[in-house]
Amino acid sequence: MAQEFDEIRNRLEAIAEELADLAIVRLRESIDAGGRELPVDEKRLTRARRAVEKAIHLLREPDEGVF
């Protein structure tokens, strides 16, 4: 079971990186366009990345056997 979690966690880590990269791209585009506020989709991307990071953390925790 641990190996399955490792594989899923690795995929989630890659997704978190993609989300972070995309958020940076959105910020750069906004700055280049002269924007003074954070783009709405950057905030959404950051929230999604944090949710994925929470899932990664949960898959790292030892199995407590509580259901």
PDB file of N, CA, C and O in Angstrom:
ATOM      1  N   MET A   1       0.833  -1.199   0.000  1.00  0.00           N
ATOM      2  CA  MET A   1       0.000   0.000   0.000  1.00  0.00           C
ATOM      3  C   MET A   1       0.868   1.250   0.000  1.00  0.00           C
ATOM      4  O   MET A   1       0.519   2.238  -0.646  1.00  0.00           O
ATOM      5  N   ALA A   2       1.981   1.228   0.705  1.00  0.00           N
ATOM      6  CA  ALA A   2       2.847   2.401   0.784  1.00  0.00           C
ATOM      7  C   ALA A   2       3.377   2.783  -0.588  1.00  0.00           C
ATOM      8  O   ALA A   2       3.510   3.968  -0.892  1.00  0.00           O
ATOM      9  N   GLN A   3       3.678   1.801  -1.414  1.00  0.00           N
ATOM     10  CA  GLN A   3       4.189   2.097  -2.755  1.00  0.00           C
ATOM     11  C   GLN A   3       3.124   2.793  -3.597  1.00  0.00           C
ATOM     12  O   GLN A   3       3.431   3.707  -4.361  1.00  0.00           O
ATOM     13  N   GLU A   4       1.879   2.361  -3.455  1.00  0.00           N
ATOM     14  CA  GLU A   4       0.789   3.022  -4.174  1.00  0.00           C
ATOM     15  C   GLU A   4       0.687   4.489  -3.760  1.00  0.00           C
ATOM     16  O   GLU A   4       0.509   5.370  -4.601  1.00  0.00           O
ATOM     17  N   PHE A   5       0.801   4.740  -2.449  1.00  0.00           N
ATOM     18  CA  PHE A   5       0.748   6.110  -1.952  1.00  0.00           C
ATOM     19  C   PHE A   5       1.915   6.927  -2.501  1.00  0.00           C
ATOM     20  O   PHE A   5       1.751   8.092  -2.863  1.00  0.00           O
ATOM     21  N   ASP A   6       3.089   6.310  -2.559  1.00  0.00           N
ATOM     22  CA  ASP A   6       4.274   7.005  -3.092  1.00  0.00           C
ATOM     23  C   ASP A   6       4.051   7.430  -4.536  1.00  0.00           C
ATOM     24  O   ASP A   6       4.406   8.544  -4.921  1.00  0.00           O
ATOM     25  N   GLU A   7       3.465   6.549  -5.332  1.00  0.00           N
ATOM     26  CA  GLU A   7       3.216   6.869  -6.742  1.00  0.00           C
ATOM     27  C   GLU A   7       2.217   8.010  -6.879  1.00  0.00           C
ATOM     28  O   GLU A   7       2.422   8.935  -7.665  1.00  0.00           O
ATOM     29  N   ILE A   8       1.153   7.939  -6.123  1.00  0.00           N
ATOM     30  CA  ILE A   8       0.147   9.010  -6.168  1.00  0.00           C
ATOM     31  C   ILE A   8       0.741  10.315  -5.656  1.00  0.00           C
ATOM     32  O   ILE A   8       0.516  11.377  -6.237  1.00  0.00           O
ATOM     33  N   ARG A   9       1.498  10.233  -4.566  1.00  0.00           N
ATOM     34  CA  ARG A   9       2.124  11.428  -4.007  1.00  0.00           C
ATOM     35  C   ARG A   9       3.070  12.076  -5.015  1.00  0.00           C
ATOM     36  O   ARG A   9       3.108  13.301  -5.135  1.00  0.00           O
ATOM     37  N   ASN A  10       3.828  11.265  -5.734  1.00  0.00           N
ATOM     38  CA  ASN A  10       4.736  11.805  -6.754  1.00  0.00           C
ATOM     39  C   ASN A  10       3.969  12.535  -7.849  1.00  0.00           C
ATOM     40  O   ASN A  10       4.389  13.602  -8.296  1.00  0.00           O
ATOM     41  N   ARG A  11       2.863  11.974  -8.276  1.00  0.00           N
ATOM     42  CA  ARG A  11       2.048  12.645  -9.308  1.00  0.00           C
ATOM     43  C   ARG A  11       1.467  13.950  -8.765  1.00  0.00           C
ATOM     44  O   ARG A  11       1.432  14.960  -9.468  1.00  0.00           O
ATOM     45  N   LEU A  12       1.010  13.924  -7.511  1.00  0.00           N
ATOM     46  CA  LEU A  12       0.466  15.136  -6.906  1.00  0.00           C
ATOM     47  C   LEU A  12       1.538  16.213  -6.759  1.00  0.00           C
ATOM     48  O   LEU A  12       1.258  17.397  -6.947  1.00  0.00           O
ATOM     49  N   GLU A  13       2.755  15.812  -6.425  1.00  0.00           N
ATOM     50  CA  GLU A  13       3.846  16.782  -6.320  1.00  0.00           C
ATOM     51  C   GLU A  13       4.113  17.440  -7.665  1.00  0.00           C
ATOM     52  O   GLU A  13       4.380  18.640  -7.724  1.00  0.00           O
ATOM     53  N   ALA A  14       4.042  16.669  -8.744  1.00  0.00           N
ATOM     54  CA  ALA A  14       4.224  17.239 -10.080  1.00  0.00           C
ATOM     55  C   ALA A  14       3.092  18.208 -10.412  1.00  0.00           C
ATOM     56  O   ALA A  14       3.327  19.259 -11.009  1.00  0.00           O
ATOM     57  N   ILE A  15       1.886  17.862 -10.035  1.00  0.00           N
ATOM     58  CA  ILE A  15       0.734  18.740 -10.271  1.00  0.00           C
ATOM     59  C   ILE A  15       0.876  20.033  -9.479  1.00  0.00           C
ATOM     60  O   ILE A  15       0.585  21.113  -9.993  1.00  0.00           O
ATOM     61  N   ALA A  16       1.325  19.925  -8.228  1.00  0.00           N
ATOM     62  CA  ALA A  16       1.520  21.121  -7.410  1.00  0.00           C
ATOM     63  C   ALA A  16       2.545  22.052  -8.048  1.00  0.00           C
ATOM     64  O   ALA A  16       2.375  23.271  -8.038  1.00  0.00           O
ATOM     65  N   GLU A  17       3.606  21.478  -8.602  1.00  0.00           N
ATOM     66  CA  GLU A  17       4.616  22.292  -9.287  1.00  0.00           C
ATOM     67  C   GLU A  17       4.039  22.966 -10.523  1.00  0.00           C
ATOM     68  O   GLU A  17       4.315  24.138 -10.782  1.00  0.00           O
ATOM     69  N   GLU A  18       3.238  22.227 -11.287  1.00  0.00           N
ATOM     70  CA  GLU A  18       2.611  22.814 -12.473  1.00  0.00           C
ATOM     71  C   GLU A  18       1.706  23.973 -12.092  1.00  0.00           C
ATOM     72  O   GLU A  18       1.712  25.015 -12.748  1.00  0.00           O
ATOM     73  N   LEU A  19       0.932  23.792 -11.037  1.00  0.00           N
ATOM     74  CA  LEU A  19       0.044  24.864 -10.584  1.00  0.00           C
ATOM     75  C   LEU A  19       0.840  26.088 -10.138  1.00  0.00           C
ATOM     76  O   LEU A  19       0.455  27.219 -10.436  1.00  0.00           O
ATOM     77  N   ALA A  20       1.937  25.872  -9.433  1.00  0.00           N
ATOM     78  CA  ALA A  20       2.777  26.985  -8.996  1.00  0.00           C
ATOM     79  C   ALA A  20       3.372  27.713 -10.196  1.00  0.00           C
ATOM     80  O   ALA A  20       3.391  28.944 -10.236  1.00  0.00           O
ATOM     81  N   ASP A  21       3.858  26.951 -11.174  1.00  0.00           N
ATOM     82  CA  ASP A  21       4.430  27.558 -12.382  1.00  0.00           C
ATOM     83  C   ASP A  21       3.389  28.383 -13.130  1.00  0.00           C
ATOM     84  O   ASP A  21       3.676  29.489 -13.587  1.00  0.00           O
ATOM     85  N   LEU A  22       2.193  27.845 -13.253  1.00  0.00           N
ATOM     86  CA  LEU A  22       1.138  28.560 -13.961  1.00  0.00           C
ATOM     87  C   LEU A  22       0.744  29.834 -13.220  1.00  0.00           C
ATOM     88  O   LEU A  22       0.463  30.855 -13.848  1.00  0.00           O
ATOM     89  N   ALA A  23       0.722  29.782 -11.894  1.00  0.00           N
ATOM     90  CA  ALA A  23       0.404  30.982 -11.110  1.00  0.00           C
ATOM     91  C   ALA A  23       1.463  32.056 -11.336  1.00  0.00           C
ATOM     92  O   ALA A  23       1.135  33.238 -11.441  1.00  0.00           O
ATOM     93  N   ILE A  24       2.724  31.656 -11.411  1.00  0.00           N
ATOM     94  CA  ILE A  24       3.802  32.618 -11.668  1.00  0.00           C
ATOM     95  C   ILE A  24       3.652  33.240 -13.049  1.00  0.00           C
ATOM     96  O   ILE A  24       3.867  34.439 -13.225  1.00  0.00           O
ATOM     97  N   VAL A  25       3.285  32.426 -14.021  1.00  0.00           N
ATOM     98  CA  VAL A  25       3.069  32.944 -15.378  1.00  0.00           C
ATOM     99  C   VAL A  25       1.961  33.996 -15.353  1.00  0.00           C
ATOM    100  O   VAL A  25       2.092  35.055 -15.966  1.00  0.00           O
ATOM    101  N   ARG A  26       0.865  33.701 -14.637  1.00  0.00           N
ATOM    102  CA  ARG A  26      -0.253  34.661 -14.552  1.00  0.00           C
ATOM    103  C   ARG A  26       0.203  35.968 -13.898  1.00  0.00           C
ATOM    104  O   ARG A  26      -0.181  37.050 -14.344  1.00  0.00           O
ATOM    105  N   LEU A  27       1.010  35.875 -12.857  1.00  0.00           N
ATOM    106  CA  LEU A  27       1.508  37.082 -12.197  1.00  0.00           C
ATOM    107  C   LEU A  27       2.390  37.898 -13.140  1.00  0.00           C
ATOM    108  O   LEU A  27       2.264  39.121 -13.209  1.00  0.00           O
ATOM    109  N   ARG A  28       3.273  37.227 -13.858  1.00  0.00           N
ATOM    110  CA  ARG A  28       4.138  37.932 -14.810  1.00  0.00           C
ATOM    111  C   ARG A  28       3.321  38.611 -15.902  1.00  0.00           C
ATOM    112  O   ARG A  28       3.599  39.751 -16.274  1.00  0.00           O
ATOM    113  N   GLU A  29       2.314  37.912 -16.415  1.00  0.00           N
ATOM    114  CA  GLU A  29       1.461  38.504 -17.445  1.00  0.00           C
ATOM    115  C   GLU A  29       0.756  39.738 -16.917  1.00  0.00           C
ATOM    116  O   GLU A  29       0.634  40.739 -17.624  1.00  0.00           O
ATOM    117  N   SER A  30       0.294  39.671 -15.679  1.00  0.00           N
ATOM    118  CA  SER A  30      -0.396  40.810 -15.083  1.00  0.00           C
ATOM    119  C   SER A  30       0.552  41.992 -14.916  1.00  0.00           C
ATOM    120  O   SER A  30       0.192  43.133 -15.206  1.00  0.00           O
ATOM    121  N   ILE A  31       1.757  41.713 -14.449  1.00  0.00           N
ATOM    122  CA  ILE A  31       2.753  42.782 -14.270  1.00  0.00           C
ATOM    123  C   ILE A  31       3.115  43.394 -15.611  1.00  0.00           C
ATOM    124  O   ILE A  31       3.193  44.616 -15.740  1.00  0.00           O
ATOM    125  N   ASP A  32       3.335  42.549 -16.610  1.00  0.00           N
ATOM    126  CA  ASP A  32       3.689  43.039 -17.944  1.00  0.00           C
ATOM    127  C   ASP A  32       2.580  43.894 -18.548  1.00  0.00           C
ATOM    128  O   ASP A  32       2.849  44.810 -19.326  1.00  0.00           O
ATOM    129  N   ALA A  33       1.332  43.593 -18.188  1.00  0.00           N
ATOM    130  CA  ALA A  33       0.197  44.355 -18.699  1.00  0.00           C
ATOM    131  C   ALA A  33      -0.069  45.600 -17.864  1.00  0.00           C
ATOM    132  O   ALA A  33      -1.003  46.350 -18.146  1.00  0.00           O
ATOM    133  N   GLY A  34       0.749  45.824 -16.834  1.00  0.00           N
ATOM    134  CA  GLY A  34       0.588  47.013 -16.002  1.00  0.00           C
ATOM    135  C   GLY A  34      -0.428  46.858 -14.897  1.00  0.00           C
ATOM    136  O   GLY A  34      -0.859  47.844 -14.300  1.00  0.00           O
ATOM    137  N   GLY A  35      -0.815  45.624 -14.620  1.00  0.00           N
ATOM    138  CA  GLY A  35      -1.811  45.380 -13.578  1.00  0.00           C
ATOM    139  C   GLY A  35      -1.300  45.725 -12.200  1.00  0.00           C
ATOM    140  O   GLY A  35      -0.117  45.563 -11.899  1.00  0.00           O
ATOM    141  N   ARG A  36      -2.195  46.199 -11.374  1.00  0.00           N
ATOM    142  CA  ARG A  36      -1.830  46.568 -10.010  1.00  0.00           C
ATOM    143  C   ARG A  36      -2.447  45.616  -8.985  1.00  0.00           C
ATOM    144  O   ARG A  36      -2.148  45.712  -7.795  1.00  0.00           O
ATOM    145  N   GLU A  37      -3.300  44.702  -9.436  1.00  0.00           N
ATOM    146  CA  GLU A  37      -3.934  43.742  -8.542  1.00  0.00           C
ATOM    147  C   GLU A  37      -3.576  42.335  -8.988  1.00  0.00           C
ATOM    148  O   GLU A  37      -3.225  42.104 -10.145  1.00  0.00           O
ATOM    149  N   LEU A  38      -3.670  41.398  -8.051  1.00  0.00           N
ATOM    150  CA  LEU A  38      -3.412  40.005  -8.400  1.00  0.00           C
ATOM    151  C   LEU A  38      -4.507  39.501  -9.337  1.00  0.00           C
ATOM    152  O   LEU A  38      -5.684  39.797  -9.135  1.00  0.00           O
ATOM    153  N   PRO A  39      -4.126  38.748 -10.350  1.00  0.00           N
ATOM    154  CA  PRO A  39      -5.144  38.175 -11.229  1.00  0.00           C
ATOM    155  C   PRO A  39      -6.013  37.184 -10.457  1.00  0.00           C
ATOM    156  O   PRO A  39      -5.518  36.459  -9.594  1.00  0.00           O
ATOM    157  N   VAL A  40      -7.293  37.155 -10.766  1.00  0.00           N
ATOM    158  CA  VAL A  40      -8.229  36.275 -10.068  1.00  0.00           C
ATOM    159  C   VAL A  40      -7.814  34.819 -10.234  1.00  0.00           C
ATOM    160  O   VAL A  40      -7.857  34.057  -9.268  1.00  0.00           O
ATOM    161  N   ASP A  41      -7.415  34.420 -11.431  1.00  0.00           N
ATOM    162  CA  ASP A  41      -7.070  33.017 -11.640  1.00  0.00           C
ATOM    163  C   ASP A  41      -5.787  32.630 -10.910  1.00  0.00           C
ATOM    164  O   ASP A  41      -5.594  31.451 -10.615  1.00  0.00           O
ATOM    165  N   GLU A  42      -4.911  33.572 -10.612  1.00  0.00           N
ATOM    166  CA  GLU A  42      -3.703  33.268  -9.832  1.00  0.00           C
ATOM    167  C   GLU A  42      -4.100  32.856  -8.422  1.00  0.00           C
ATOM    168  O   GLU A  42      -3.527  31.926  -7.853  1.00  0.00           O
ATOM    169  N   LYS A  43      -5.074  33.546  -7.868  1.00  0.00           N
ATOM    170  CA  LYS A  43      -5.551  33.196  -6.525  1.00  0.00           C
ATOM    171  C   LYS A  43      -6.154  31.794  -6.526  1.00  0.00           C
ATOM    172  O   LYS A  43      -5.929  31.010  -5.604  1.00  0.00           O
ATOM    173  N   ARG A  44      -6.910  31.493  -7.558  1.00  0.00           N
ATOM    174  CA  ARG A  44      -7.519  30.166  -7.676  1.00  0.00           C
ATOM    175  C   ARG A  44      -6.469  29.077  -7.822  1.00  0.00           C
ATOM    176  O   ARG A  44      -6.572  28.014  -7.210  1.00  0.00           O
ATOM    177  N   LEU A  45      -5.457  29.352  -8.637  1.00  0.00           N
ATOM    178  CA  LEU A  45      -4.375  28.393  -8.835  1.00  0.00           C
ATOM    179  C   LEU A  45      -3.621  28.153  -7.526  1.00  0.00           C
ATOM    180  O   LEU A  45      -3.242  27.022  -7.224  1.00  0.00           O
ATOM    181  N   THR A  46      -3.409  29.201  -6.764  1.00  0.00           N
ATOM    182  CA  THR A  46      -2.713  29.070  -5.484  1.00  0.00           C
ATOM    183  C   THR A  46      -3.541  28.254  -4.497  1.00  0.00           C
ATOM    184  O   THR A  46      -2.996  27.422  -3.771  1.00  0.00           O
ATOM    185  N   ARG A  47      -4.836  28.480  -4.464  1.00  0.00           N
ATOM    186  CA  ARG A  47      -5.707  27.694  -3.584  1.00  0.00           C
ATOM    187  C   ARG A  47      -5.703  26.229  -3.990  1.00  0.00           C
ATOM    188  O   ARG A  47      -5.673  25.345  -3.133  1.00  0.00           O
ATOM    189  N   ALA A  48      -5.732  25.968  -5.287  1.00  0.00           N
ATOM    190  CA  ALA A  48      -5.698  24.587  -5.774  1.00  0.00           C
ATOM    191  C   ALA A  48      -4.373  23.921  -5.407  1.00  0.00           C
ATOM    192  O   ALA A  48      -4.350  22.759  -5.000  1.00  0.00           O
ATOM    193  N   ARG A  49      -3.269  24.659  -5.551  1.00  0.00           N
ATOM    194  CA  ARG A  49      -1.955  24.107  -5.193  1.00  0.00           C
ATOM    195  C   ARG A  49      -1.907  23.757  -3.715  1.00  0.00           C
ATOM    196  O   ARG A  49      -1.379  22.711  -3.339  1.00  0.00           O
ATOM    197  N   ARG A  50      -2.452  24.621  -2.881  1.00  0.00           N
ATOM    198  CA  ARG A  50      -2.462  24.343  -1.437  1.00  0.00           C
ATOM    199  C   ARG A  50      -3.293  23.105  -1.115  1.00  0.00           C
ATOM    200  O   ARG A  50      -2.921  22.317  -0.245  1.00  0.00           O
ATOM    201  N   ALA A  51      -4.401  22.932  -1.805  1.00  0.00           N
ATOM    202  CA  ALA A  51      -5.233  21.744  -1.588  1.00  0.00           C
ATOM    203  C   ALA A  51      -4.475  20.477  -1.988  1.00  0.00           C
ATOM    204  O   ALA A  51      -4.546  19.459  -1.299  1.00  0.00           O
ATOM    205  N   VAL A  52      -3.755  20.547  -3.096  1.00  0.00           N
ATOM    206  CA  VAL A  52      -2.956  19.401  -3.536  1.00  0.00           C
ATOM    207  C   VAL A  52      -1.850  19.124  -2.522  1.00  0.00           C
ATOM    208  O   VAL A  52      -1.562  17.965  -2.221  1.00  0.00           O
ATOM    209  N   GLU A  53      -1.235  20.168  -2.000  1.00  0.00           N
ATOM    210  CA  GLU A  53      -0.179  19.990  -0.999  1.00  0.00           C
ATOM    211  C   GLU A  53      -0.725  19.363   0.287  1.00  0.00           C
ATOM    212  O   GLU A  53      -0.019  18.605   0.951  1.00  0.00           O
ATOM    213  N   LYS A  54      -1.973  19.671   0.641  1.00  0.00           N
ATOM    214  CA  LYS A  54      -2.597  19.030   1.801  1.00  0.00           C
ATOM    215  C   LYS A  54      -2.769  17.537   1.547  1.00  0.00           C
ATOM    216  O   LYS A  54      -2.533  16.718   2.435  1.00  0.00           O
ATOM    217  N   ALA A  55      -3.179  17.191   0.337  1.00  0.00           N
ATOM    218  CA  ALA A  55      -3.336  15.779  -0.016  1.00  0.00           C
ATOM    219  C   ALA A  55      -1.989  15.055   0.051  1.00  0.00           C
ATOM    220  O   ALA A  55      -1.911  13.918   0.518  1.00  0.00           O
ATOM    221  N   ILE A  56      -0.940  15.716  -0.414  1.00  0.00           N
ATOM    222  CA  ILE A  56       0.403  15.132  -0.343  1.00  0.00           C
ATOM    223  C   ILE A  56       0.766  14.857   1.113  1.00  0.00           C
ATOM    224  O   ILE A  56       1.276  13.788   1.447  1.00  0.00           O
ATOM    225  N   HIS A  57       0.498  15.825   1.961  1.00  0.00           N
ATOM    226  CA  HIS A  57       0.810  15.675   3.383  1.00  0.00           C
ATOM    227  C   HIS A  57       0.032  14.509   3.996  1.00  0.00           C
ATOM    228  O   HIS A  57       0.584  13.729   4.772  1.00  0.00           O
ATOM    229  N   LEU A  58      -1.245  14.393   3.647  1.00  0.00           N
ATOM    230  CA  LEU A  58      -2.066  13.305   4.180  1.00  0.00           C
ATOM    231  C   LEU A  58      -1.534  11.944   3.751  1.00  0.00           C
ATOM    232  O   LEU A  58      -1.598  10.981   4.515  1.00  0.00           O
ATOM    233  N   LEU A  59      -1.017  11.863   2.550  1.00  0.00           N
ATOM    234  CA  LEU A  59      -0.483  10.587   2.065  1.00  0.00           C
ATOM    235  C   LEU A  59       0.876  10.275   2.690  1.00  0.00           C
ATOM    236  O   LEU A  59       1.332   9.133   2.624  1.00  0.00           O
ATOM    237  N   ARG A  60       1.521  11.250   3.286  1.00  0.00           N
ATOM    238  CA  ARG A  60       2.798  11.025   3.975  1.00  0.00           C
ATOM    239  C   ARG A  60       2.590  10.540   5.400  1.00  0.00           C
ATOM    240  O   ARG A  60       3.456   9.871   5.965  1.00  0.00           O
ATOM    241  N   GLU A  61       1.436  10.876   5.987  1.00  0.00           N
ATOM    242  CA  GLU A  61       1.180  10.527   7.376  1.00  0.00           C
ATOM    243  C   GLU A  61       1.106   9.014   7.530  1.00  0.00           C
ATOM    244  O   GLU A  61       0.641   8.313   6.631  1.00  0.00           O
ATOM    245  N   PRO A  62       1.565   8.516   8.669  1.00  0.00           N
ATOM    246  CA  PRO A  62       1.428   7.069   8.910  1.00  0.00           C
ATOM    247  C   PRO A  62      -0.044   6.694   9.041  1.00  0.00           C
ATOM    248  O   PRO A  62      -0.867   7.476   9.516  1.00  0.00           O
ATOM    249  N   ASP A  63      -0.341   5.501   8.614  1.00  0.00           N
ATOM    250  CA  ASP A  63      -1.716   5.006   8.682  1.00  0.00           C
ATOM    251  C   ASP A  63      -2.102   4.812  10.128  1.00  0.00           C
ATOM    252  O   ASP A  63      -1.495   4.011  10.840  1.00  0.00           O
ATOM    253  N   GLU A  64      -3.121   5.550  10.568  1.00  0.00           N
ATOM    254  CA  GLU A  64      -3.530   5.484  11.965  1.00  0.00           C
ATOM    255  C   GLU A  64      -4.633   4.447  12.185  1.00  0.00           C
ATOM    256  O   GLU A  64      -4.994   4.169  13.329  1.00  0.00           O
ATOM    257  N   GLY A  65      -5.165   3.880  11.120  1.00  0.00           N
ATOM    258  CA  GLY A  65      -6.178   2.853  11.254  1.00  0.00           C
ATOM    259  C   GLY A  65      -7.524   3.353  11.768  1.00  0.00           C
ATOM    260  O   GLY A  65      -8.327   2.572  12.278  1.00  0.00           O
ATOM    261  N   VAL A  66      -7.766   4.642  11.634  1.00  0.00           N
ATOM    262  CA  VAL A  66      -9.022   5.224  12.101  1.00  0.00           C
ATOM    263  C   VAL A  66      -9.936   5.445  10.907  1.00  0.00           C
ATOM    264  O   VAL A  66      -9.586   6.150   9.961  1.00  0.00           O
ATOM    265  N   PHE A  67     -11.115   4.832  10.967  1.00  0.00           N
ATOM    266  CA  PHE A  67     -12.117   5.017   9.900  1.00  0.00           C
ATOM    267  C   PHE A  67     -13.470   5.230  10.474  1.00  0.00           C
ATOM    268  O   PHE A  67     -14.435   5.402   9.731  1.00  0.00           O
TER     269      PHE A  67
END
